[in-house]
């Protein structure tokens, strides 16, 4: 028998991606062979990686699970993959599973690195599990309360997932703020209000209990601070790579007793860390994807063979929420 192989998307150097043939080992007793169905592009982080904008000091910390190679490249990167188990323990055989794996047509990983997708969650929607997991961690960090007035600044993939979860809390008044007026329809589909930055400053400035910032811009962070009421909190979810972003901590920042706290999915939020594992957090995210409203975030799709061109276009600024990649069902 010839050795197994698969095709993988590789960032060979900043700004250049290619599809390479890679060897696959035979799965061991506690491993699974997964044939990919769909993967999702996490536009913010993955385009930073693709452009080579991860600071040298953060390259090890920013390694993706099952990444091959080192930043800035050649490297495989990505973490939103859904596929079918074709070999492995009987309990998983034939099941659709989610895995934090780079874009690749098939892969062998430990069996405990995959989680079954609930039967009532479509496989393509399940690629959002990693993003919803990020949103779950954000809510654990921010601890929003019943009746809070909240804005999410940045109506991208992460911000929209956060907004949908926040909107399920009774009495919460939630607004997505984004300069792209087309995000109004997305917000409506998620059951939350929408405002442009100018409109938000006119109607919400100085009133909010919590602002979740997910725009990855200095202007967005400044707006988030302006929207807060006395003793309010900005939850910072953006990651800026190697960019330096000014923060206005003069003026009334101290007298109004504002706070900025960071949220990062690499560790379970401190408020839940003693009682929740990362596996439990991801399983919760998959269960939350039973909600059909998340389909509005699946904005575009392309076959795997087009991924080098798609990633280059997204890195150059093509707007998208979650661009999904489809794999040949025959492998």
C-alpha positions in Angstrom: 0.0 0.0 0.0 1.2 3.5 -0.8 1.6 5.9 2.2 -1.4 8.0 3.0 -1.2 11.7 2.0 -3.2 14.9 2.2 -3.1 18.4 0.8 -2.5 21.3 3.2 -2.5 25.1 2.9 0.9 26.5 3.6 1.9 30.1 4.1 5.3 29.8 2.4 6.3 33.4 3.3 4.4 36.5 4.3 1.7 37.2 1.7 2.2 34.0 -0.3 0.2 30.8 0.2 0.4 27.5 -1.6 -1.2 24.0 -1.4 1.3 21.3 -0.6 1.1 17.5 -0.5 1.9 16.2 3.0 2.4 12.7 4.3 -0.1 11.2 6.8 0.9 8.6 9.4 -1.3 5.6 10.1 -3.6 6.4 13.1 -2.5 4.7 16.3 -4.9 3.1 18.8 -5.8 6.4 20.4 -5.8 8.4 17.3 -8.4 9.3 14.6 -8.1 9.9 10.8 -10.4 12.8 9.9 -11.4 13.6 6.3 -12.2 17.4 6.2 -15.6 18.6 5.1 -15.3 22.4 5.8 -12.9 24.8 7.4 -13.4 28.4 8.4 -11.0 31.3 8.1 -10.7 33.3 11.3 -10.1 36.5 9.4 -8.4 38.7 12.0 -5.8 36.3 13.4 -5.2 34.3 10.2 -4.7 37.3 8.0 -2.2 38.8 10.5 -0.3 35.5 10.3 -0.6 35.4 6.5 0.9 39.0 6.3 3.7 38.1 8.7 2.6 40.6 11.3 3.0 38.4 14.4 5.7 39.9 16.7 8.8 37.7 17.1 8.2 37.6 20.9 4.7 36.2 20.4 5.3 33.6 17.8 5.5 30.7 20.2 2.5 31.8 22.1 0.5 32.2 18.9 1.2 28.7 17.7 -2.0 27.0 16.5 -2.8 23.4 17.6 -1.2 21.0 15.1 0.7 23.8 13.4 3.6 22.6 11.2 6.5 24.9 10.7 7.3 28.2 12.4 6.1 31.7 11.9 6.5 33.6 9.7 6.7 30.6 7.3 6.6 28.1 5.8 3.8 27.3 8.2 0.4 25.7 8.3 -2.1 27.8 10.3 -5.8 27.7 11.1 -8.0 26.2 13.8 -11.6 25.9 12.5 -12.0 22.4 10.9 -14.9 20.1 10.6 -14.7 16.6 9.2 -15.7 13.0 9.4 -13.8 10.3 11.3 -12.7 7.6 8.9 -10.5 5.5 11.2 -10.2 5.4 14.9 -12.0 4.3 18.1 -15.5 2.8 17.4 -17.3 5.5 19.4 -16.1 8.1 17.0 -16.1 6.2 13.7 -18.3 7.9 11.1 -19.1 10.9 13.3 -18.8 14.5 12.2 -16.3 16.2 14.5 -14.8 19.6 15.1 -11.0 20.0 15.5 -8.7 22.9 16.0 -6.6 22.1 13.0 -5.1 24.0 10.1 -6.7 23.9 6.6 -6.0 20.4 5.3 -7.9 17.8 3.4 -7.3 15.0 5.9 -5.3 14.7 9.2 -4.4 12.3 12.0 -4.8 13.6 15.6 -5.3 12.2 19.1 -8.9 11.1 19.6 -9.3 13.5 22.4 -8.5 16.4 20.1 -11.8 16.1 18.3 -15.3 16.7 19.6 -18.5 15.3 18.0 -20.7 17.8 16.4 -24.3 17.6 17.7 -26.5 15.9 15.1 -28.8 19.0 14.8 -25.8 21.3 14.0 -25.0 21.5 10.3 -21.4 20.6 9.5 -20.7 24.0 7.8 -22.1 26.0 10.7 -20.0 23.9 13.1 -16.8 25.7 11.9 -17.9 28.6 14.0 -17.3 26.5 17.2 -13.9 28.1 17.8 -15.3 31.6 17.4 -18.3 30.9 19.6 -15.9 29.4 22.2 -14.0 32.7 22.1 -17.3 34.5 22.7 -18.2 32.2 25.6 -14.8 33.0 27.2 -15.5 36.7 26.7 -18.8 36.5 28.6 -17.1 34.6 31.4 -14.5 37.4 31.6 -17.0 40.3 31.4 -19.8 38.8 33.6 -22.6 40.9 32.1 -25.7 41.4 34.2 -29.4 41.3 33.6 -30.5 44.7 32.2 -27.1 45.9 31.2 -26.6 48.4 28.4 -23.9 47.0 26.2 -22.3 47.7 22.9 -20.1 45.5 20.7 -17.7 47.7 18.7 -16.7 45.8 15.6 -19.3 43.8 13.8 -17.0 41.1 12.5 -17.1 37.3 13.1 -16.1 37.5 16.8 -18.1 40.6 17.6 -21.3 39.2 16.1 -20.9 35.9 18.0 -20.5 37.9 21.2 -23.6 40.0 20.4 -25.7 36.9 19.8 -24.8 35.4 23.1 -25.3 38.7 25.0 -28.7 39.2 23.4 -30.0 36.0 25.1 -29.5 37.6 28.6 -32.8 39.0 29.9 -33.2 42.7 29.7 -29.9 43.4 28.0 -29.9 46.3 25.6 -27.2 45.4 23.0 -26.0 47.4 20.0 -23.4 46.3 17.4 -21.4 49.4 16.3 -19.6 49.2 13.0 -18.7 51.7 10.2 -20.0 49.3 7.6 -23.7 50.0 7.2 -24.2 46.5 5.6 -23.7 45.1 9.1 -27.1 46.4 10.0 -28.8 43.5 8.3 -26.4 41.1 10.1 -27.2 42.6 13.4 -31.0 42.4 12.7 -30.6 38.7 11.8 -28.9 38.2 15.2 -31.7 40.0 17.0 -29.7 43.1 18.2 -29.6 46.8 17.4 -27.1 48.4 15.1 -25.4 51.8 14.9 -22.6 53.5 13.0 -19.9 55.0 15.2 -21.3 58.5 14.6 -24.8 57.4 15.6 -23.5 55.6 18.6 -21.6 58.7 19.9 -24.8 60.7 19.4 -27.1 58.4 21.3 -25.0 56.1 23.6 -21.9 58.1 24.7 -21.3 58.0 28.4 -24.2 55.6 29.1 -23.0 52.0 28.8 -22.2 49.5 31.5 -20.0 47.4 29.2 -18.4 47.7 25.8 -16.9 44.7 24.0 -14.2 45.9 21.6 -13.5 43.7 18.6 -12.7 46.1 15.8 -8.9 45.7 16.0 -8.5 49.5 15.4 -7.3 52.3 17.6 -10.4 54.3 16.6 -12.6 51.5 17.8 -10.9 51.3 21.1 -11.2 55.1 21.6 -14.9 54.9 20.7 -15.4 52.1 23.2 -14.1 54.2 26.0 -16.2 57.2 24.9 -19.4 55.0 25.1 -18.8 53.9 28.7 -20.7 55.3 31.6 -19.1 56.0 35.0 -17.1 52.9 36.3 -17.8 51.0 33.1 -15.6 48.4 31.5 -14.2 47.8 28.1 -13.5 44.1 27.3 -10.7 44.1 24.8 -10.9 41.2 22.4 -8.9 42.6 19.5 -5.4 41.5 18.8 -3.2 43.9 17.0 -0.2 41.8 16.0 2.9 44.0 15.8 1.0 47.3 15.6 1.2 49.9 18.4 -2.2 51.3 19.2 -2.5 54.6 21.2 -5.0 54.5 24.1 -6.5 57.7 25.5 -5.9 57.3 29.3 -5.8 61.0 30.0 -8.8 63.3 30.3 -11.6 61.7 32.4 -10.4 58.1 32.2 -9.3 58.0 35.8 -11.9 60.4 37.3 -14.7 58.2 35.7 -12.9 55.1 37.0 -13.1 53.2 33.7 -11.5 49.8 33.2 -10.0 47.9 30.3 -9.6 44.2 30.7 -8.2 41.7 28.2 -9.9 38.5 26.9 -8.0 35.8 25.1 -9.2 32.3 24.4 -5.9 30.5 25.1 -6.9 30.0 28.7 -10.3 29.5 30.3 -11.5 32.8 31.9 -10.3 33.1 35.5 -13.8 33.2 36.8 -14.5 29.6 35.5 -11.0 28.2 35.3 -11.3 26.1 38.6 -14.5 24.4 37.3 -14.3 24.3 33.5 -11.9 22.7 31.1 -11.1 23.9 27.6 -12.9 20.7 26.3 -16.0 21.6 28.3 -15.9 25.1 27.0 -15.7 24.0 23.4 -18.5 21.4 23.9 -20.7 24.3 25.2 -19.9 26.3 22.1 -20.9 23.4 19.8 -24.2 23.1 21.7 -24.9 26.8 21.3 -24.6 26.4 17.5 -28.0 24.7 17.5 -29.1 28.3 17.0 -30.0 28.9 13.3 -29.2 32.6 13.6 -25.5 31.9 13.4 -25.9 31.0 9.7 -25.9 34.7 8.9 -22.2 34.7 9.7 -21.3 32.2 7.0 -20.8 34.9 4.5 -18.8 33.3 1.6 -17.5 29.9 0.6 -14.8 28.6 -1.8 -13.3 25.2 -2.7 -10.1 24.3 -1.0 -8.1 24.7 -4.2 -8.8 28.4 -4.2 -7.6 29.0 -0.6 -4.3 30.7 -1.6 -6.2 33.4 -3.6 -8.9 33.7 -1.0 -6.4 34.3 1.9 -4.5 36.9 -0.2 -7.8 38.7 -0.9 -8.9 38.7 2.7 -5.4 39.9 3.9 -5.7 42.7 1.4 -9.0 43.9 2.9 -11.8 42.0 1.2 -14.8 42.3 3.6 -16.1 39.0 5.0 -17.5 37.5 8.2 -16.7 33.8 8.1 -15.4 32.6 4.7 -15.7 28.9 4.7 -13.6 26.4 2.6 -15.3 23.3 1.1 -13.4 20.1 0.6 -14.0 17.4 -1.9 -16.3 14.8 -0.3 -14.3 12.0 -1.9 -11.1 13.3 -0.3 
